[in-house]
Amino acid sequence: MLKKSIIISLLCLLSLYNSSLGFPAKDVQVITDREYFGVVRDNIQKAQSSINVMMFEASYYEKYKDSPSNVLIRELIAAKKRGVSVKVILERRKGKERATLRNIETGNVLTKGGVAVAYDPLAITTHTKLLIIDGKISIVGSTNWTYNALDKNHEVSVLIQSSEVASNLQDYFQSVWKSCSKSKCADTGCVMMFWILARPGATYSNFVFLL
């Protein structure tokens, strides 16, 4: 009898825990490997009001115009041009680290297209791979926007249709956005400015003349 009472009590506590911390979701879709590109492209194309992206590495390949990551980056620009609010947060580190240099180039492409771009503080690594679309769809997982991640690697993400989840992630996105350095130019000088900033020992005075 005592054992039965303990089990019932544990079940009640578990029910309370789930109801207080869980988020309702209309649908959760697991996205693996090559599925990611099509799912993300389709949802960007369907976006009506907002797209917020946080990405550890997003690569735009000048020599390979139709690579999957190039297509997704151009879809963000197309969404902006049709009136969707688009914001992108990208990783940035000191030195000539690959992700930083690629993100700076991609950020410049996006900025030229009218997309709001920000780079995280140098002391913090943004390892997130996240999209929030129209305040109701969240896509989060392991997939970077690079050729290998989109076309070669084993990767897993999930698409969650939930306004509550999206709202929670949107609050997180905004808190990170406030701490970031915003990209305000869209020419060669912009790339040069962040290139100098990324160099070891660089300070604001090293590149202020480029602004």
C-alpha positions in Angstrom: 0.0 0.0 0.0 2.8 2.4 0.9 4.6 1.5 -2.3 1.5 2.3 -4.3 1.1 5.7 -2.6 4.7 6.6 -3.3 4.2 5.8 -7.0 1.0 7.8 -7.2 2.8 10.8 -5.5 5.7 10.6 -7.9 3.3 10.6 -10.9 1.5 13.6 -9.5 4.8 15.5 -9.1 5.9 14.6 -12.6 2.6 15.9 -13.9 3.0 19.2 -12.1 6.6 19.5 -13.3 5.6 18.9 -17.0 2.7 21.4 -16.8 4.8 24.1 -15.2 7.9 23.8 -17.4 6.7 22.2 -20.6 5.7 24.2 -23.8 2.7 23.2 -25.9 3.6 22.3 -29.5 1.3 21.6 -32.4 3.9 19.6 -34.2 7.6 18.6 -33.8 9.4 17.4 -37.0 12.8 15.7 -36.9 15.0 16.9 -39.7 18.1 14.8 -40.6 21.0 15.3 -43.0 19.9 16.5 -46.5 16.3 17.1 -45.4 17.4 20.3 -43.6 18.0 22.4 -46.7 14.5 21.9 -48.2 12.7 22.3 -44.9 14.5 25.6 -44.1 14.2 27.0 -47.6 10.5 26.3 -47.8 9.8 27.9 -44.4 11.9 31.0 -45.3 9.9 31.3 -48.5 6.6 31.1 -46.6 7.7 33.6 -43.9 5.3 36.6 -43.7 6.4 38.8 -40.8 9.8 37.9 -39.3 12.9 35.7 -39.6 15.6 35.6 -36.9 18.7 33.6 -37.4 21.6 32.7 -35.0 24.4 30.7 -36.7 27.8 29.6 -35.7 29.0 29.5 -39.3 27.3 30.7 -42.5 29.4 30.5 -45.6 28.7 32.3 -48.9 30.8 30.8 -51.7 31.6 33.2 -54.5 32.8 30.5 -56.8 29.8 28.2 -56.2 26.7 30.4 -56.6 24.2 27.6 -56.3 25.6 25.9 -53.2 23.0 25.2 -50.6 24.2 27.8 -48.1 24.3 30.4 -50.9 20.6 29.6 -51.7 19.5 30.0 -48.1 21.4 33.3 -47.7 19.8 34.6 -50.9 16.4 33.5 -49.6 16.9 35.6 -46.5 17.6 38.6 -48.8 14.5 37.8 -50.9 12.4 37.7 -47.7 13.7 41.1 -46.6 12.9 42.5 -50.1 9.3 41.3 -49.8 8.8 43.1 -46.5 9.8 40.5 -43.9 11.9 41.6 -40.9 15.1 39.6 -41.1 17.8 39.7 -38.4 21.0 37.5 -38.3 23.5 37.0 -35.5 26.8 35.4 -36.5 29.8 34.1 -34.6 33.0 36.2 -34.5 36.4 35.5 -32.8 39.8 37.1 -32.6 42.3 36.1 -35.3 41.9 34.7 -38.7 39.7 31.8 -37.6 37.7 30.2 -40.5 34.2 30.7 -39.2 34.9 34.4 -38.4 36.2 35.2 -41.9 33.4 33.3 -43.6 30.8 35.0 -41.4 32.2 38.4 -42.1 31.9 37.8 -45.8 28.4 36.4 -45.4 27.4 39.3 -43.2 28.6 41.7 -45.9 26.5 39.9 -48.5 23.4 40.0 -46.2 23.9 43.7 -45.3 24.1 44.6 -49.0 20.8 42.9 -49.4 19.2 45.0 -46.6 19.3 42.3 -43.9 20.2 43.4 -40.3 23.4 41.6 -39.3 25.1 41.5 -35.9 28.3 39.8 -34.6 28.6 38.4 -31.1 31.1 39.8 -28.6 34.6 38.5 -29.1 34.8 37.0 -25.7 31.7 34.8 -26.3 31.2 31.9 -28.7 27.8 31.7 -30.4 27.5 28.0 -31.2 23.8 28.2 -31.8 22.1 27.1 -35.0 18.6 28.6 -34.7 15.8 30.0 -36.8 12.7 31.6 -35.5 10.0 32.3 -38.2 6.8 34.4 -37.8 6.9 34.0 -34.0 5.6 30.4 -34.3 8.1 28.2 -36.0 11.5 27.3 -34.4 14.2 25.3 -36.1 17.2 24.3 -33.9 19.8 21.7 -34.1 23.4 20.9 -35.2 23.4 22.2 -38.8 25.6 25.1 -39.8 25.0 26.9 -43.1 28.1 25.4 -44.8 28.6 23.1 -47.8 29.7 20.2 -45.6 26.9 20.6 -43.1 24.2 20.9 -45.7 25.5 18.4 -48.3 27.9 15.9 -46.6 27.6 15.6 -42.8 25.3 13.7 -40.6 23.2 16.4 -38.9 20.0 16.5 -36.8 17.6 19.4 -36.2 14.0 19.7 -35.1 11.3 22.0 -36.3 8.8 23.0 -33.6 5.5 24.6 -34.3 4.7 26.4 -31.1 4.1 30.1 -30.4 5.2 29.6 -26.8 8.5 28.0 -27.7 9.1 30.6 -30.4 8.4 33.4 -27.9 10.8 31.9 -25.4 13.6 31.6 -28.0 12.8 35.1 -29.3 13.4 36.5 -25.9 16.8 34.7 -25.9 17.5 36.0 -29.4 16.8 39.6 -28.4 19.0 39.4 -25.3 21.9 38.2 -27.4 21.1 40.8 -30.1 21.5 43.6 -27.6 25.0 42.5 -26.7 26.2 42.3 -30.3 28.1 44.6 -32.6 25.9 45.7 -35.5 27.0 45.7 -39.1 26.3 49.2 -40.5 28.1 49.2 -43.8 27.8 47.1 -47.0 30.9 47.8 -49.0 34.5 46.5 -49.1 35.4 48.8 -46.2 33.0 46.8 -44.0 34.9 43.6 -44.7 38.2 45.4 -44.1 37.0 46.9 -40.8 36.0 43.5 -39.4 39.2 41.9 -40.8 41.3 44.4 -38.9 39.1 43.9 -35.8 39.7 40.1 -36.0 43.4 40.5 -35.9 45.2 39.8 -32.5 45.8 42.9 -30.5 43.5 45.0 -32.7 41.6 47.9 -31.1 38.9 50.3 -32.1 41.5 52.9 -33.0 43.0 50.6 -35.6 40.0 50.8 -37.8 37.9 53.8 -36.9 39.2 55.6 -40.0 37.3 53.1 -42.1 33.9 54.1 -40.8 
